[in-house]
Amino acid sequence: MRFGKVAVTGGSGHLGQFVVRELERYCAVTVIDRAPSPSSSPFVQIDILDLDALVKAVDGHDAVVHLAALDFAVDASPKAFFETNVQGTWNLFYAANLAGARKVALASSSSVYDLNNADLRHPPVYLPIDEAHPLRASDAYGLSKVVGETIAEGFSRRGPMETVCLRPVLIMRPGLAAETVEALAMIERGEIDANDPGVVELPSLRSYVRPEDVARCFRLALEAEGVPFDVFNVAGADSFAPEPTLAWVERQFGALPEIRRPKLFAERPNAAAFDISRARERLGWEPEGDWASLSLVAVESV
């Protein structure tokens, strides 16, 4: 591990607990959060909007993983999403830069592409979706993530601090996989509509990622050297759509966009709509398992 001491904001959250456990195997970790942490690592209870407290909490750390934010699943106003996620992110980067941290890894989101059930009028420009795909976020949450990435890139230009942004798709936290399996079954039985499931909000592209895989990607992002700024999609290698990916996308949006890697979908019909080649090549990251194995475990655990 490049860094001896790493702070994790939002380390008490669903994803944060996985990231903390992953990093604890390699370095000393400090959890920064409003809610108490189940980890035995040092814990600092603050709000990321409290800049003075955040500066003190981050001081002395070699790197920071920034997860603290209002998640899109939280029932909050657009104003709260934008203020918390944008101001909180700027506060963190400012504090980390002041502390002399050498790297910050930011939790962004695939919401920057605005490819969700909220607006099916805007299909992907092409498939699979790589990091160069246009960012078209329009809601407060997605916009806050776009601005967060801009903040990260801006601080990296100052140097010498490196920054990296990860864009996870739907993270299958504990319990969510089982809810998703049940929602898919209800859709198949005709009890609910595919675009308005009611049980759990399913992303239109049916992409997912395991929290363990996201946590490992954060560790690998910290370990990567010589890159002042970079952005990575983080997704499972397949989708949980009930049919081949291209057929599903065509049914969802009414037509297929440009297919830039036809061989991928020919060899693996259920390949994810998101391209994870960049994380594979630059970080050495690979998602584990597939939807069939994950859903089987989810059903057996209920």
Secondary structure, DSSP 8 states (H G I E B T S, - for coil): ---SEEEEETTTSHHHHHHHHHHHTTSEEEEEESS--SSSS-EEE--TT-HHHHHHHHTT-SEEEE--S--TTS---HHHHHIIIIIHHHHHHHHHHHHT-SEEEEE--GGGG--STT-TTS--SEESB-TTS-----SHHHHHHHHHHHHHHHHHHH-S-EEEEEEE-EE--TTHHHHHHHHHHHHHTTSSBTTB-SSS---TT-BEE-HHHHHHHHHHHHH--S-SEEEEEE--SBB--SS-HHHHHHHHHSS--EES-HHHHHH-TTB-SB--HHHHHHH-----S-HHHHHHHHHHH-
